[in-house]
Amino acid sequence: MSDGRVWWIRAPLRAGQTPSPQRGKRKPLLCPIGSHEHRRRLSPDDGEPDANMSGLSRRFRVGITKGGDVGDMGNAMAFANRIPTQDSSKPTTHTSHKTTCTTKKKKKKDILAMAVTKYWTSPTKEYQKKIKIIQDSDEPAINFPLILQPAREEVSKEAILQQARALGAQPNDKTLKSPIRQLLDANGGAIHFKGLPLKSAEDFSEFMFALAGSGPHAWTPHEHTGMEVLRRPQANNVLTANEGPPSHFIGWHNEYAVSPVHPHYLALYCKIAPASGGETSVCNSIALYDRLQKDAPGFLEGCAKKGLVYQIPHNAEQVGGIVGGNGLYKDSAFGPKAGETLPETEEGKRAMVEGKMLKLARQGGWHEGIDKSDEKLPVWQRRGFDWTWQDNGDLDVVHRVAGTRQHPTLNQPAIFNTLQAMSTRYTNAVANDTFEPPFTFKKEDGTEGVSIPPHFAGLEKDEPIPREWLQKMDEWQHELESSIIWDSGDVLLVDNFAAQHARWAWEGDRKVMASFWDQPGVEGKPITA
């Protein structure tokens, strides 16, 4: 749709903020994406972390002393275990959480304390951001993301796997709240594990299967469907990360939010750290919703009642080295799954693909007999999916999905989208000033180009999202984000319903792998009102 140029737009500084000094001098207002120098990162806004917390959120109340002893955890344990009952189709009202500590809770927190703090420490790093998830609440600020590393400098892989199992779901668990789940809930939905003796994709796979736990609430490998991103298998449930060019910034997004089928958790493993740049940024989705509730309430209403539109291009054949590139007939896209066979005729192949697309739309809530005039249903659900076959066999699929979801264990409303990542539509629309129809602009060679901005779903015709709302989201993403610096062996664990992630451009070698997981009973339901 665009002329192929990729731009990164600097969001204006908010009051009282300055560019981070370690990132160098400020760049011009508008610049094409190249190396990591061509982006802005705001400095932390709340001073130094509380030394008494040793980097762990005070909502979790784990104080680690030099001897590794555990402090009072009462407040945060009650917060992390709070699962109120509420209609998930409507966003909750944020409240502060005042808690009490019963004997039963104290027993649970002691077990968790032993699992977490006897073995792990939580240092603070410059790249952490001190934020309040809910701005106008009594909850304390947290250092985001949480950092965990072994207390001893030299540890064996076997010891790490044993401790990972202690954090994961246990066979006798009666709730969804394993230690790792509670840590994610209390610390913004992202944990950066450092100092791990993981040397290969196989080591990473073993670590993740240990962390997944066992029993009825154990995590299970995510099964991809309808995916256009090329990911090459590296080990059991370990894939390559996005193979888009190093010069490209991939904006903030919840993993595969374009689809009704998306992972609940993702983990990234760094085998080779880049020489320069290449940080992975994380931004809390609940905090982002909270800020936009004040600054752009119309955007949130549109995300719920209308929904978002994503045009997903699928190549007939696999193509490497681009942001997409997955082959249309791969099992992770719309090809045959285990036990199925690919039809021999072109008509048969297309019928199989279209059947799988309709199944995906049904999983999102659409069905063939849906009443498009039923105003009680959101527009995205009434409209469903569209698709267009190209002459060369490629396929363009238009997904319409909810743009906000209710967090499954915290029961808080959260942004759930990939508006910043899909084909850089927002940044290209800013660069080319194409927020109004017909979305055309003049290229440098004098020819006409097209750059389509993000859209809300419409009953008959999809609608451009107002520029000022997208700009507000972009500003808050820049303000809330924390860009983690990779070392070899690191693992970043992300709750996909609680945090977005992004990738900055880099120079030199960088090898990061990904692992995607689901958990029975954990699903962020769409907010529809």
URLINSUL-V939843 format. One line per field, one symbol per residue. ss: DSSP state (H for helix, E for strand, L for the rest). phi: phi as a letter, one per 40 degrees, with the letter a starting at -180 (. if undefined). burial: 1 if it has 24 or more other C-alpha atoms within 12 Angstrom, else 0. Layout:
ss = ???
phi = ???
burial = ???
This chain:
ss = LLLLLLEEELLLLLLLLLELHHHLLLLLLEEELLLHHHLLLELLLLLLLLHHHLLLLLLLLLLELLLLLELLLHHHHHHHLLLLLLLLLLLLLLLLLLLLLLHHHHHHHHHHHHHHHLLEELLLLLLLEEELLLLLLLLLLEEELEEEEELLLLLLHHHHHHHHHHHLLLLLLLLLLLHHHHHHHHLLLEEEEELLLLLLHHHHHHHHHHHHLLLLLLEEELLLLLLLELLLEEELLEEELLLLLLLLLEEEELLLLLLLLLLLEEEEEEEELLLEELLEEEEEHHHHHHHHHHHLHHHHHHHHHLLEEEEEEEELLLLLLLLLELELLLLLLLLLLLLLLLLLLHHHHHHHHHHHHHHHHHHLLLLLLLLLLLLLLLHHHHHLLEEEELLLLLEEEEEEELLEEELLLLLLEEELLLLLLHHHHHHHHHHHLLLLLLLEEELLLLLEEELLLLEELLLLLLEELLHHHHHHHHHHHHHHLEEELLLLLLEEEEELLLEEEEELLEELLLEEEEEEEEELLLLLEELLL
phi = .ccgcbbbbcccccdgbbcccccgcccddbaccbccccabbccdbbgccccccfgcdcccfbcbcdcgcbccbddcccccccbccacccbccccbcbbbbbcccccccccccdcccccbbbbcbbcccbcbbcbcbbccccbcbccbbadcccbbccccccccccccccbdccbbcccdcccccccbggabbcbgccbbaccccdcccccccgagcbccbdcbcagccccbccbacfbbccdcdddcccbccacdfccbcbaccbbbbbccbcccaggcbcbbccccccdcccccacccccccccbgbbbcbcbccbcbcgbcchccdccccbbcccdgbbcdccccccccccccccccccccchcadcccccccccccdcccgbbabccccgcbbbbcbacbbacccbcfbcacaabccbcffcccccccbfbcbdcgbaccccgccbbbcccbccbcbacbccddccccccccccccccbbcccbdgcbbbbcccbacbabccabgcabbbbababbdgbaccccba
burial = 1110111111110000001000000000001111111111111110001000111111111111000001111111111111000001111101001000000010011101111111111111111111111110001111111111111000001001101111111100001111111111111111111111111111111111111111001111110111111111000111111111111111111111111111111111111111001111111111111111100100111111111111111111010001111111111111110000000000001101110111111101110000000000111111111110000001111111111111111111111111111111111111111110001110000000111111111110011111101111111111111111111111111111111111111100011111111111011111111
